[in-house]
Amino acid sequence: MSTSKIKYLIILLGLTVSLSGCLGTKHLKENEKLLYRQRTHAPAHIDKESLRNLYAQRPNRKFLGLPFSPLVYIYYFGERRYDQEKFIRKKEAAEKKYDDKISRTTSAKKINSYQFKKQKKVDKYNDFIENGNNWMQWGEPIAVFDSSQVTLTKERFNEYLFANGYFKSKVTDTVIVKEKQVSVVYRVYPGKPYLIDSIVYDVGDTAVMRIINKNNAESLVKKGDRFQQDKFTHINDYQQCSTPGEQDPLVCDGHNITIFDHE
């Protein structure tokens, strides 16, 4: 292991030991609260992992499940040492350096080489200017609870459920506040799924119709299936489908698919 890596691990270990048991709430401003935890409750047949991937905001990652967020401390450790102006000056110096070299040569090979090196340096400093130093990029700022993100998460849940055949879904939230920490619990009520009742093909060519009938068993969309938008987007003919209503059929190019509520 290299000396630099050993040094990094020693610093990280020192931070971990000295700051263990803390969540970084000291970095919160007045009236701010920490998003500590989010949970989603849904029936067993609903893919909860897919729903969790739709969270609009996420808590800070914790160390081995303990109430300690080392990445928050790493971020602010770096922020205290961050000087954006320094990187702006370095970027400008690098641009001038390579512009001067380019102006002093007529060799196309050297010009291309200098331009490549210049862009590499500029990209590096732009990254530091926009995203902070290495410590800040390794860490993460504290997750300040934002109620608007709860609303957005519920909208995403409902959109996901609608796209998977649950046209009358309902999602509720419970926000639990304990001192400076907030936990959010989402409860999903999908309702009954809508199923495909019938598929009618409007195909004038009898030869094409015979091929369709012959391959019905391999079709992604079958009678009795729950409506799933992803299946339609995999079929070119279905890319221009209308949005299904509660009573209306799903109309696609050359196809008419009736969807009904599962009783």
Kinemage of the C-alpha trace (Angstrom):
@kinemage 1
@onewidth
@group {chain A} dominant
@subgroup {mainchain}
@vectorlist {calphas} color= white
{ca met a 1} P 0.000 0.000 0.000
{ca ser a 2} L 1.351 3.423 -0.961
{ca thr a 3} L 2.354 6.018 1.636
{ca ser a 4} L -0.386 8.399 0.485
{ca lys a 5} L -3.066 5.727 0.923
{ca ile a 6} L -1.770 4.853 4.396
{ca lys a 7} L -1.840 8.546 5.318
{ca tyr a 8} L -5.405 8.846 4.049
{ca leu a 9} L -6.546 5.797 6.043
{ca ile a 10} L -4.897 7.119 9.209
{ca ile a 11} L -6.666 10.473 8.834
{ca leu a 12} L -9.976 8.775 8.086
{ca leu a 13} L -9.575 6.456 11.088
{ca gly a 14} L -8.753 9.438 13.289
{ca leu a 15} L -11.873 11.232 12.135
{ca thr a 16} L -13.970 8.125 12.686
{ca val a 17} L -12.728 7.595 16.231
{ca ser a 18} L -12.981 11.250 17.275
{ca leu a 19} L -16.397 11.821 15.748
{ca ser a 20} L -18.078 8.466 16.323
{ca gly a 21} L -21.681 8.528 17.503
{ca cys a 22} L -22.423 11.827 15.749
{ca leu a 23} L -24.619 12.666 12.778
{ca gly a 24} L -23.261 16.107 11.989
{ca thr a 25} L -26.307 18.058 13.188
{ca lys a 26} L -23.983 20.876 14.281
{ca his a 27} L -23.778 21.805 10.597
{ca leu a 28} L -27.508 22.524 10.464
{ca lys a 29} L -28.569 26.142 10.280
{ca glu a 30} L -31.369 27.660 12.352
{ca asn a 31} L -34.758 26.001 11.641
{ca glu a 32} L -33.093 23.225 9.607
{ca lys a 33} L -33.538 19.553 10.458
{ca leu a 34} L -31.677 16.429 9.437
{ca leu a 35} L -33.337 13.848 7.193
{ca tyr a 36} L -32.381 10.847 9.292
{ca arg a 37} L -34.362 7.963 7.818
{ca gln a 38} L -36.961 7.062 5.149
{ca arg a 39} L -39.086 3.927 5.046
{ca thr a 40} L -41.650 2.639 2.593
{ca his a 41} L -44.467 0.258 3.485
{ca ala a 42} L -46.242 -1.456 0.607
{ca pro a 43} L -48.004 -4.786 -0.082
{ca ala a 44} L -45.722 -7.756 -0.752
{ca his a 45} L -46.447 -7.805 -4.501
{ca ile a 46} L -45.144 -4.244 -4.941
{ca asp a 47} L -41.407 -3.920 -5.655
{ca lys a 48} L -40.303 -1.772 -2.728
{ca glu a 49} L -36.719 -1.539 -3.965
{ca ser a 50} L -37.949 0.111 -7.179
{ca leu a 51} L -39.908 2.587 -5.078
{ca arg a 52} L -36.932 3.352 -2.845
{ca asn a 53} L -34.904 4.145 -5.941
{ca leu a 54} L -37.399 6.953 -6.602
{ca tyr a 55} L -36.706 8.872 -3.376
{ca ala a 56} L -36.228 12.534 -4.300
{ca gln a 57} L -33.977 13.053 -1.281
{ca arg a 58} L -31.766 10.629 0.610
{ca pro a 59} L -30.366 10.596 4.155
{ca asn a 60} L -26.631 10.656 4.655
{ca arg a 61} L -25.004 7.257 4.489
{ca lys a 62} L -24.201 5.812 7.896
{ca phe a 63} L -21.232 3.773 9.093
{ca leu a 64} L -22.196 0.090 9.517
{ca gly a 65} L -25.765 1.131 10.295
{ca leu a 66} L -24.640 3.113 13.347
{ca pro a 67} L -25.843 6.667 14.063
{ca phe a 68} L -22.651 8.082 12.612
{ca ser a 69} L -22.198 9.664 9.191
{ca pro a 70} L -18.443 9.860 8.501
{ca leu a 71} L -18.946 11.201 4.977
{ca val a 72} L -20.582 14.319 6.408
{ca tyr a 73} L -17.499 15.035 8.501
{ca ile a 74} L -15.185 14.331 5.597
{ca tyr a 75} L -17.129 16.844 3.495
{ca tyr a 76} L -16.947 19.647 6.075
{ca phe a 77} L -13.340 18.772 6.913
{ca gly a 78} L -12.613 19.531 3.262
{ca glu a 79} L -14.892 22.575 3.124
{ca arg a 80} L -12.933 24.270 5.921
{ca arg a 81} L -9.825 23.939 3.765
{ca tyr a 82} L -11.447 24.790 0.447
{ca asp a 83} L -10.362 27.895 -1.438
{ca gln a 84} L -12.278 28.208 -4.699
{ca glu a 85} L -10.296 31.286 -5.767
{ca lys a 86} L -7.093 29.251 -5.606
{ca phe a 87} L -8.424 26.803 -8.205
{ca ile a 88} L -9.692 29.647 -10.383
{ca arg a 89} L -6.180 31.160 -10.347
{ca lys a 90} L -4.611 27.771 -11.139
{ca lys a 91} L -6.992 27.287 -14.043
{ca glu a 92} L -6.187 30.718 -15.469
{ca ala a 93} L -2.452 30.071 -15.065
{ca ala a 94} L -2.726 26.726 -16.847
{ca glu a 95} L -4.664 28.295 -19.719
{ca lys a 96} L -2.060 31.037 -20.103
{ca lys a 97} L 0.816 28.548 -19.917
{ca tyr a 98} L -0.483 26.382 -22.739
{ca asp a 99} L -1.759 29.308 -24.821
{ca asp a 100} L 1.780 30.741 -24.717
{ca lys a 101} L 3.251 27.392 -25.792
{ca ile a 102} L 0.760 27.081 -28.640
{ca ser a 103} L 1.528 30.618 -29.843
{ca arg a 104} L 5.274 29.859 -30.012
{ca thr a 105} L 5.077 26.811 -32.266
{ca thr a 106} L 3.902 26.014 -35.769
{ca ser a 107} L 4.048 22.251 -35.327
{ca ala a 108} L 0.565 20.764 -35.700
{ca lys a 109} L 1.636 17.781 -33.582
{ca lys a 110} L 2.807 20.008 -30.712
{ca ile a 111} L -0.282 22.228 -30.969
{ca asn a 112} L -2.568 19.178 -30.672
{ca ser a 113} L -0.532 17.911 -27.718
{ca tyr a 114} L -0.659 21.281 -25.912
{ca gln a 115} L -4.403 21.618 -26.550
{ca phe a 116} L -4.999 18.144 -25.137
{ca lys a 117} L -2.915 18.870 -22.013
{ca lys a 118} L -4.565 22.258 -21.583
{ca gln a 119} L -8.061 20.772 -21.738
{ca lys a 120} L -7.088 18.057 -19.267
{ca lys a 121} L -5.865 20.674 -16.780
{ca val a 122} L -8.895 22.923 -17.327
{ca asp a 123} L -11.303 20.001 -16.766
{ca lys a 124} L -9.459 19.107 -13.562
{ca tyr a 125} L -9.675 22.626 -12.139
{ca asn a 126} L -13.289 23.076 -13.295
{ca asp a 127} L -14.152 19.964 -11.316
{ca phe a 128} L -12.594 21.465 -8.174
{ca ile a 129} L -14.255 24.828 -8.811
{ca glu a 130} L -17.715 23.319 -9.286
{ca asn a 131} L -17.601 20.364 -6.862
{ca gly a 132} L -15.052 21.287 -4.200
{ca asn a 133} L -11.743 19.697 -3.265
{ca asn a 134} L -11.083 15.971 -3.010
{ca trp a 135} L -12.286 15.781 0.607
{ca met a 136} L -15.584 17.415 -0.311
{ca gln a 137} L -16.035 15.073 -3.266
{ca trp a 138} L -15.272 12.003 -1.147
{ca gly a 139} L -17.769 13.158 1.478
{ca glu a 140} L -21.320 14.457 1.323
{ca pro a 141} L -23.029 17.567 2.744
{ca ile a 142} L -25.557 17.082 5.477
{ca ala a 143} L -29.015 16.019 4.249
{ca val a 144} L -31.268 18.918 5.223
{ca phe a 145} L -34.898 17.806 5.315
{ca asp a 146} L -36.967 19.383 2.528
{ca ser a 147} L -40.739 18.837 2.688
{ca ser a 148} L -41.099 19.592 -1.040
{ca gln a 149} L -39.017 16.488 -1.743
{ca val a 150} L -41.575 14.394 0.155
{ca thr a 151} L -44.276 15.673 -2.214
{ca leu a 152} L -42.064 14.921 -5.219
{ca thr a 153} L -41.350 11.402 -3.935
{ca lys a 154} L -45.083 10.674 -3.605
{ca glu a 155} L -45.640 11.926 -7.150
{ca arg a 156} L -42.893 9.617 -8.403
{ca phe a 157} L -44.417 6.686 -6.519
{ca asn a 158} L -47.819 7.321 -8.083
{ca glu a 159} L -46.312 7.654 -11.562
{ca tyr a 160} L -44.477 4.355 -11.087
{ca leu a 161} L -47.640 2.617 -9.884
{ca phe a 162} L -49.712 4.065 -12.752
{ca ala a 163} L -47.126 2.847 -15.273
{ca asn a 164} L -47.470 -0.625 -13.760
{ca gly a 165} L -51.243 -0.853 -14.001
{ca tyr a 166} L -52.323 0.616 -10.670
{ca phe a 167} L -54.391 3.526 -11.959
{ca lys a 168} L -56.092 4.317 -8.635
{ca ser a 169} L -53.086 4.176 -6.314
{ca lys a 170} L -52.705 6.291 -3.210
{ca val a 171} L -49.522 7.215 -1.347
{ca thr a 172} L -49.453 8.838 2.082
{ca asp a 173} L -46.597 10.118 4.204
{ca thr a 174} L -45.957 10.493 7.907
{ca val a 175} L -43.243 12.917 8.976
{ca ile a 176} L -41.840 12.153 12.429
{ca val a 177} L -39.787 14.915 14.051
{ca lys a 178} L -37.524 14.182 17.002
{ca glu a 179} L -35.475 17.195 18.058
{ca lys a 180} L -33.291 17.954 15.015
{ca gln a 181} L -33.978 14.676 13.224
{ca val a 182} L -36.760 13.821 10.774
{ca ser a 183} L -37.926 10.380 9.704
{ca val a 184} L -40.381 9.929 6.850
{ca val a 185} L -42.639 6.909 6.438
{ca tyr a 186} L -44.374 6.350 3.094
{ca arg a 187} L -47.382 4.044 2.863
{ca val a 188} L -48.440 2.751 -0.528
{ca tyr a 189} L -52.003 1.694 -1.318
{ca pro a 190} L -51.875 0.490 -4.941
{ca gly a 191} L -55.500 -0.557 -5.315
{ca lys a 192} L -56.541 -3.227 -7.794
{ca pro a 193} L -54.408 -3.633 -10.926
{ca tyr a 194} L -55.865 -3.046 -14.375
{ca leu a 195} L -55.551 -6.011 -16.724
{ca ile a 196} L -55.523 -6.330 -20.504
{ca asp a 197} L -58.941 -7.642 -21.511
{ca ser a 198} L -58.472 -7.875 -25.274
{ca ile a 199} L -56.082 -7.030 -28.087
{ca val a 200} L -57.450 -6.191 -31.525
{ca tyr a 201} L -55.085 -5.794 -34.495
{ca asp a 202} L -56.084 -3.470 -37.324
{ca val a 203} L -53.950 -5.122 -40.017
{ca gly a 204} L -55.127 -5.169 -43.635
{ca asp a 205} L -52.511 -7.640 -44.883
{ca thr a 206} L -53.681 -11.212 -44.195
{ca ala a 207} L -50.119 -12.573 -44.520
{ca val a 208} L -48.932 -10.219 -41.787
{ca met a 209} L -51.946 -11.171 -39.657
{ca arg a 210} L -51.068 -14.869 -39.976
{ca ile a 211} L -47.541 -14.125 -38.739
{ca ile a 212} L -48.938 -12.169 -35.790
{ca asn a 213} L -51.316 -14.993 -34.825
{ca lys a 214} L -48.547 -17.557 -35.182
{ca asn a 215} L -46.297 -15.656 -32.774
{ca asn a 216} L -48.908 -14.613 -30.231
{ca ala a 217} L -47.381 -16.877 -27.587
{ca glu a 218} L -44.132 -14.905 -27.767
{ca ser a 219} L -45.808 -11.511 -27.527
{ca leu a 220} L -44.745 -9.254 -24.653
{ca val a 221} L -48.363 -8.148 -24.244
{ca lys a 222} L -50.993 -10.841 -23.624
{ca lys a 223} L -54.640 -10.927 -22.651
{ca gly a 224} L -55.009 -11.122 -18.875
{ca asp a 225} L -51.651 -9.472 -18.165
{ca arg a 226} L -51.430 -6.533 -15.832
{ca phe a 227} L -50.844 -3.310 -17.734
{ca gln a 228} L -47.119 -2.434 -17.716
{ca gln a 229} L -45.954 0.577 -19.682
{ca asp a 230} L -42.427 -0.829 -20.092
{ca lys a 231} L -43.733 -3.678 -22.216
{ca phe a 232} L -45.236 -1.251 -24.692
{ca thr a 233} L -42.096 0.849 -24.995
{ca his a 234} L -40.215 -2.281 -26.080
{ca ile a 235} L -42.446 -2.654 -29.127
{ca asn a 236} L -41.985 -0.109 -31.903
{ca asp a 237} L -45.649 -0.190 -32.956
{ca tyr a 238} L -46.666 0.764 -29.430
{ca gln a 239} L -44.461 3.809 -29.034
{ca gln a 240} L -47.298 6.198 -29.987
{ca cys a 241} L -49.838 4.865 -27.507
{ca ser a 242} L -52.410 7.129 -25.905
{ca thr a 243} L -52.669 7.303 -22.127
{ca pro a 244} L -55.286 4.840 -20.846
{ca gly a 245} L -58.181 6.147 -18.843
{ca glu a 246} L -60.235 4.249 -16.311
{ca gln a 247} L -62.779 3.160 -18.922
{ca asp a 248} L -61.083 3.951 -22.234
{ca pro a 249} L -59.041 1.474 -24.242
{ca leu a 250} L -55.350 1.970 -24.862
{ca val a 251} L -55.073 2.974 -28.516
{ca cys a 252} L -51.791 2.373 -30.355
{ca asp a 253} L -50.690 2.453 -33.979
{ca gly a 254} L -52.632 -0.370 -35.611
{ca his a 255} L -53.788 -1.855 -32.317
{ca asn a 256} L -56.676 -1.413 -29.910
{ca ile a 257} L -56.152 -2.817 -26.428
{ca thr a 258} L -58.957 -2.850 -23.882
{ca ile a 259} L -57.976 -2.579 -20.233
{ca phe a 260} L -60.301 -3.389 -17.355
{ca asp a 261} L -60.233 -3.191 -13.582
{ca his a 262} L -59.361 -6.472 -11.909
{ca glu a 263} L -62.225 -7.568 -9.731
